[in-house]
Amino acid sequence: ELVKLQLEDLHFSRKGVAITLQQSKTDQYGAGRVIAIPYTRSAYCPVVALKAWLRLAKIKQGAVFRGINRYEQVTERGLSSQMVALIVKQRAAEVGLDASRYSGHSLRAGLATSAATQNISSLKIRLQTGHKSDASLNGYIRDRDLFKNNAARVLR
């Protein structure tokens, strides 16, 4: 989904950005769907970061996520899924994580895990990720803290 994203698929508003996904792995017939990314109060707001990237890269049309050549120039071609995986692995290694455990799918798993940790309903998470069932979504949720929100906590 990231590598297929075009500037024309982004619709900014005062609430954030609505993204039209023309087709995805879970949308075999190409019906498309729209997801929303709201502004956050975080220092790492994804909408602010996206706007900054588009401005700095001077992207006026076409692929949103593009490569940067050895002269630090943004290329016209969009990234491939292999490049996304490589970038995720490089960034994981830079912060001291085992890069072999990360890939492009780690972005989706990270969203699903973070949302589940914040007690966001599985329906809302699936609307964002495109998973059709809780069973498929559950494969993406990585539970690092087995004690947080533990069902046995409420037993007396």
Contacts in CASP RR format, 6 or more apart in sequence:
PFRMAT RR
TARGET T0000
AUTHOR 0000-0000-0000
METHOD contacts of the structure
MODEL  1
ELVKLQLEDLHFSRKGVAITLQQSKTDQYGAGRVIAIPYTRSAYCPVVAL
KAWLRLAKIKQGAVFRGINRYEQVTERGLSSQMVALIVKQRAAEVGLDAS
RYSGHSLRAGLATSAATQNISSLKIRLQTGHKSDASLNGYIRDRDLFKNN
AARVLR
1 21 0 8 1.000
1 24 0 8 1.000
1 25 0 8 1.000
2 65 0 8 1.000
2 79 0 8 1.000
2 84 0 8 1.000
2 107 0 8 1.000
3 63 0 8 1.000
3 65 0 8 1.000
3 78 0 8 1.000
3 79 0 8 1.000
3 80 0 8 1.000
3 81 0 8 1.000
3 83 0 8 1.000
3 84 0 8 1.000
4 21 0 8 1.000
4 22 0 8 1.000
4 23 0 8 1.000
5 19 0 8 1.000
5 21 0 8 1.000
5 63 0 8 1.000
5 64 0 8 1.000
5 65 0 8 1.000
6 61 0 8 1.000
6 62 0 8 1.000
6 63 0 8 1.000
6 64 0 8 1.000
7 54 0 8 1.000
7 59 0 8 1.000
7 60 0 8 1.000
7 61 0 8 1.000
7 62 0 8 1.000
7 63 0 8 1.000
7 64 0 8 1.000
8 61 0 8 1.000
8 62 0 8 1.000
9 19 0 8 1.000
9 20 0 8 1.000
9 21 0 8 1.000
9 22 0 8 1.000
9 64 0 8 1.000
10 17 0 8 1.000
10 18 0 8 1.000
10 19 0 8 1.000
10 50 0 8 1.000
10 64 0 8 1.000
11 17 0 8 1.000
11 18 0 8 1.000
11 19 0 8 1.000
11 20 0 8 1.000
12 47 0 8 1.000
12 51 0 8 1.000
15 36 0 8 1.000
15 38 0 8 1.000
15 39 0 8 1.000
16 36 0 8 1.000
16 37 0 8 1.000
16 38 0 8 1.000
16 39 0 8 1.000
16 47 0 8 1.000
17 36 0 8 1.000
17 37 0 8 1.000
17 47 0 8 1.000
17 50 0 8 1.000
18 34 0 8 1.000
18 35 0 8 1.000
18 36 0 8 1.000
19 34 0 8 1.000
19 35 0 8 1.000
19 36 0 8 1.000
19 37 0 8 1.000
20 32 0 8 1.000
20 33 0 8 1.000
20 34 0 8 1.000
21 27 0 8 1.000
21 32 0 8 1.000
21 33 0 8 1.000
21 34 0 8 1.000
21 35 0 8 1.000
22 30 0 8 1.000
22 32 0 8 1.000
23 30 0 8 1.000
23 32 0 8 1.000
24 32 0 8 1.000
24 33 0 8 1.000
24 130 0 8 1.000
26 130 0 8 1.000
26 131 0 8 1.000
26 132 0 8 1.000
27 33 0 8 1.000
27 130 0 8 1.000
33 130 0 8 1.000
35 127 0 8 1.000
35 128 0 8 1.000
37 46 0 8 1.000
37 47 0 8 1.000
37 50 0 8 1.000
38 47 0 8 1.000
39 45 0 8 1.000
39 47 0 8 1.000
39 48 0 8 1.000
40 46 0 8 1.000
40 47 0 8 1.000
50 64 0 8 1.000
53 59 0 8 1.000
53 64 0 8 1.000
54 64 0 8 1.000
57 66 0 8 1.000
57 74 0 8 1.000
58 74 0 8 1.000
59 66 0 8 1.000
59 74 0 8 1.000
63 76 0 8 1.000
63 77 0 8 1.000
63 78 0 8 1.000
63 79 0 8 1.000
65 78 0 8 1.000
65 79 0 8 1.000
65 84 0 8 1.000
66 74 0 8 1.000
66 75 0 8 1.000
66 76 0 8 1.000
66 77 0 8 1.000
66 78 0 8 1.000
66 79 0 8 1.000
67 74 0 8 1.000
67 75 0 8 1.000
67 77 0 8 1.000
67 78 0 8 1.000
67 79 0 8 1.000
67 83 0 8 1.000
68 74 0 8 1.000
68 75 0 8 1.000
69 75 0 8 1.000
79 87 0 8 1.000
81 104 0 8 1.000
84 104 0 8 1.000
84 107 0 8 1.000
85 103 0 8 1.000
85 104 0 8 1.000
88 102 0 8 1.000
88 103 0 8 1.000
88 104 0 8 1.000
88 106 0 8 1.000
88 107 0 8 1.000
89 99 0 8 1.000
89 100 0 8 1.000
89 102 0 8 1.000
89 103 0 8 1.000
90 99 0 8 1.000
92 98 0 8 1.000
92 99 0 8 1.000
92 101 0 8 1.000
92 102 0 8 1.000
92 106 0 8 1.000
93 99 0 8 1.000
105 140 0 8 1.000
108 129 0 8 1.000
108 140 0 8 1.000
109 140 0 8 1.000
109 141 0 8 1.000
109 142 0 8 1.000
110 140 0 8 1.000
110 142 0 8 1.000
111 125 0 8 1.000
111 128 0 8 1.000
111 129 0 8 1.000
112 125 0 8 1.000
112 129 0 8 1.000
112 137 0 8 1.000
112 140 0 8 1.000
112 141 0 8 1.000
113 140 0 8 1.000
113 141 0 8 1.000
113 142 0 8 1.000
113 143 0 8 1.000
113 144 0 8 1.000
115 124 0 8 1.000
115 125 0 8 1.000
115 128 0 8 1.000
116 122 0 8 1.000
116 125 0 8 1.000
116 141 0 8 1.000
116 143 0 8 1.000
117 145 0 8 1.000
117 148 0 8 1.000
117 149 0 8 1.000
119 149 0 8 1.000
122 134 0 8 1.000
122 137 0 8 1.000
125 131 0 8 1.000
125 137 0 8 1.000
126 132 0 8 1.000
126 133 0 8 1.000
126 134 0 8 1.000
126 137 0 8 1.000
129 137 0 8 1.000
129 140 0 8 1.000
131 137 0 8 1.000
131 140 0 8 1.000
147 153 0 8 1.000
END
